């Protein structure tokens, strides 16, 4: 829909990528962190870090329809379309809340080995998340809703940002110590 969603402290601004004009706002998202869209269901999800909840909003009207409890300090959020689930990564409780996007209810909690920071999904049913306080990356099986493996990121300290090159099966994790870790998705080697 050519929209840019910008997290603010208590709301998300929605801006046209063509004109740069403000289209509207998603209100009442205290501690706004991330946003995931489920266009096939016509809804979006915001992680609200200060209230330990996720807001569910209508993509067309931007009106909040519902809120769901999560762990403490939800941050990264990813919609996995093949399983119609949302994975919300909670920084203070070191876990992920799994939400059934169609029924709009939490259906599972996945324990993690530390503080999750940023997450992305691949095209093979995996969710990858950087764990900032132990310099690692966790691979989650989206369908099974469980951790498959945890990979050490070696000299990458406090990994935050994460991007995938699906064609070359490579991940790129930005590190707090001014490095970029390049990781093989085949075996987790840096």
C-alpha positions as CSV (number, residue, x, y, z in Angstrom):
1,X,0.0,0.0,0.0
2,X,3.1,2.2,-0.2
3,X,3.0,3.1,3.5
4,X,5.9,3.7,5.9
5,X,5.2,3.0,9.6
6,X,7.3,5.1,12.0
7,X,7.5,4.1,15.7
8,X,7.1,7.0,18.1
9,X,7.1,6.8,21.9
10,X,3.3,6.3,22.2
11,X,2.1,5.9,18.7
12,X,3.0,4.9,15.1
13,X,2.9,7.5,12.4
14,X,1.8,6.2,8.9
15,X,3.3,8.1,6.0
16,X,2.8,7.8,2.3
17,X,6.0,6.7,0.6
18,X,4.9,8.5,-2.6
19,X,4.0,12.0,-1.2
20,X,5.7,11.9,2.2
21,X,2.5,13.1,3.8
22,X,1.0,11.8,7.0
23,X,-1.8,9.4,6.3
24,X,-2.8,8.8,9.9
25,X,-1.6,7.3,13.2
26,X,-2.0,4.1,15.2
27,X,-2.6,5.5,18.7
28,X,-2.1,4.2,22.2
29,X,1.0,2.1,21.7
30,X,3.1,2.9,24.8
31,X,6.8,2.1,24.3
32,X,6.2,1.5,20.5
33,X,8.9,-0.8,19.2
34,X,8.0,-2.8,16.1
35,X,5.3,-3.5,13.7
36,X,4.3,-6.6,11.6
37,X,1.7,-6.7,8.9
38,X,-0.6,-9.6,8.0
39,X,-2.1,-8.3,4.7
40,X,-3.8,-11.6,4.0
41,X,-5.9,-11.0,7.2
42,X,-6.2,-7.2,6.8
43,X,-4.5,-6.5,10.2
44,X,-1.3,-5.4,11.6
45,X,0.4,-5.9,15.0
46,X,2.5,-3.4,17.1
47,X,4.8,-4.3,20.0
48,X,4.1,-2.0,22.9
49,X,7.1,-2.3,25.2
50,X,5.9,-0.2,28.1
51,X,2.5,-2.0,28.5
52,X,3.6,-5.6,27.8
53,X,1.1,-5.9,25.0
54,X,0.6,-6.1,21.3
55,X,-2.0,-3.9,19.6
56,X,-3.9,-5.4,16.6
57,X,-5.1,-2.8,14.1
58,X,-7.1,-2.7,10.9
59,X,-4.7,-2.0,8.0
60,X,-7.2,0.2,6.1
61,X,-8.6,2.3,8.9
62,X,-5.6,2.1,11.3
63,X,-8.0,1.6,14.2
64,X,-6.9,-0.6,17.1
65,X,-9.2,-3.6,17.3
66,X,-7.7,-5.6,20.2
67,X,-4.7,-5.9,22.5
68,X,-3.0,-9.1,23.6
69,X,-0.8,-9.6,26.7
70,X,2.8,-10.7,26.0
71,X,5.9,-11.1,28.1
72,X,7.7,-8.1,29.6
73,X,9.1,-5.5,27.2
74,X,8.0,-6.8,23.8
75,X,10.4,-5.5,21.1
76,X,11.0,-7.3,17.8
77,X,7.9,-8.7,16.0
78,X,7.5,-10.8,12.9
79,X,4.5,-12.1,11.0
80,X,5.0,-15.6,9.5
81,X,2.4,-15.9,6.7
82,X,2.6,-19.6,6.0
83,X,1.7,-20.5,9.6
84,X,-0.4,-17.3,10.1
85,X,1.4,-16.6,13.4
86,X,3.0,-13.6,14.9
87,X,6.2,-14.0,16.9
88,X,6.8,-11.2,19.6
89,X,10.2,-11.1,21.2
90,X,10.1,-10.0,24.9
91,X,13.3,-8.5,26.2
92,X,12.9,-8.7,29.9
93,X,11.3,-12.1,30.1
94,X,13.7,-13.7,27.6
95,X,11.0,-15.4,25.6
96,X,8.8,-15.1,22.5
97,X,5.0,-14.9,22.6
98,X,3.4,-16.7,19.7
99,X,0.0,-15.2,18.5
100,X,-2.4,-17.0,16.2
101,X,-3.1,-14.0,13.8
102,X,-6.5,-15.3,12.6
103,X,-8.0,-15.9,16.1
104,X,-6.0,-13.0,17.6
105,X,-4.9,-14.9,20.7
106,X,-1.6,-16.0,22.3
107,X,-1.1,-19.7,21.7
108,X,2.4,-20.4,23.0
109,X,5.5,-19.0,24.7
110,X,9.0,-20.0,23.5
111,X,11.8,-19.7,26.1
112,X,15.0,-18.0,24.8
113,X,18.6,-18.1,26.2
114,X,18.7,-14.4,26.8
115,X,17.5,-11.0,25.7
116,X,16.1,-11.1,22.1
117,X,16.8,-8.0,20.0
118,X,15.8,-8.3,16.3
119,X,14.1,-11.0,14.3
120,X,13.5,-12.0,10.7
121,X,11.9,-14.9,8.9
122,X,13.3,-16.9,5.9
123,X,11.4,-18.8,3.2
124,X,12.0,-22.2,4.8
125,X,9.9,-21.9,8.0
126,X,12.6,-20.5,10.2
127,X,12.6,-17.4,12.4
128,X,16.1,-16.0,13.3
129,X,16.6,-13.7,16.3
130,X,19.7,-12.1,17.7
131,X,20.2,-12.6,21.4
132,X,22.0,-9.4,22.6
133,X,23.3,-10.4,26.1
134,X,25.0,-13.7,25.1
135,X,26.2,-12.9,21.6
136,X,24.2,-15.5,19.8
137,X,21.5,-16.1,17.2
138,X,18.5,-18.4,17.8
139,X,16.8,-20.3,15.0
140,X,13.1,-21.0,15.7
141,X,11.0,-23.6,13.8
142,X,7.9,-21.5,13.1
143,X,5.5,-24.4,12.6
144,X,6.7,-26.3,15.7
145,X,7.0,-23.1,17.8
146,X,10.3,-24.1,19.3
147,X,14.0,-23.4,19.3
148,X,15.9,-25.5,16.8
149,X,19.4,-24.4,17.5
150,X,21.4,-21.5,19.1
151,X,24.5,-20.3,17.2
152,X,27.4,-18.4,18.8
153,X,28.2,-15.2,16.9
154,X,31.9,-15.4,18.0
155,X,33.4,-11.9,18.4
156,X,30.1,-10.2,17.6
157,X,29.2,-8.4,20.8
158,X,25.6,-7.3,21.6
159,X,24.1,-8.2,18.2
160,X,21.2,-5.9,17.3
161,X,20.2,-5.5,13.6
162,X,19.7,-8.5,11.4
163,X,19.1,-9.1,7.7
164,X,19.0,-12.2,5.5
165,X,20.3,-12.8,2.0
166,X,18.0,-15.7,1.1
167,X,19.5,-16.4,-2.3
168,X,23.0,-16.9,-0.8
169,X,21.6,-18.4,2.5
170,X,23.5,-15.8,4.6
171,X,22.6,-13.6,7.6
172,X,24.2,-10.3,8.5
173,X,24.1,-9.3,12.2
174,X,25.2,-5.8,13.3
175,X,27.3,-5.9,16.5
176,X,27.6,-3.4,19.3
177,X,31.4,-3.6,19.0
178,X,31.4,-2.0,15.5
179,X,31.5,-5.3,13.6
180,X,29.2,-7.0,11.1
181,X,28.9,-10.8,11.6
182,X,28.2,-12.7,8.4
183,X,26.7,-16.1,9.2
184,X,26.0,-19.2,7.0
185,X,22.3,-20.2,7.4
186,X,23.4,-23.8,6.5
187,X,25.4,-24.4,9.7
188,X,25.6,-21.1,11.7
189,X,29.3,-20.6,11.1
190,X,30.5,-17.0,11.2
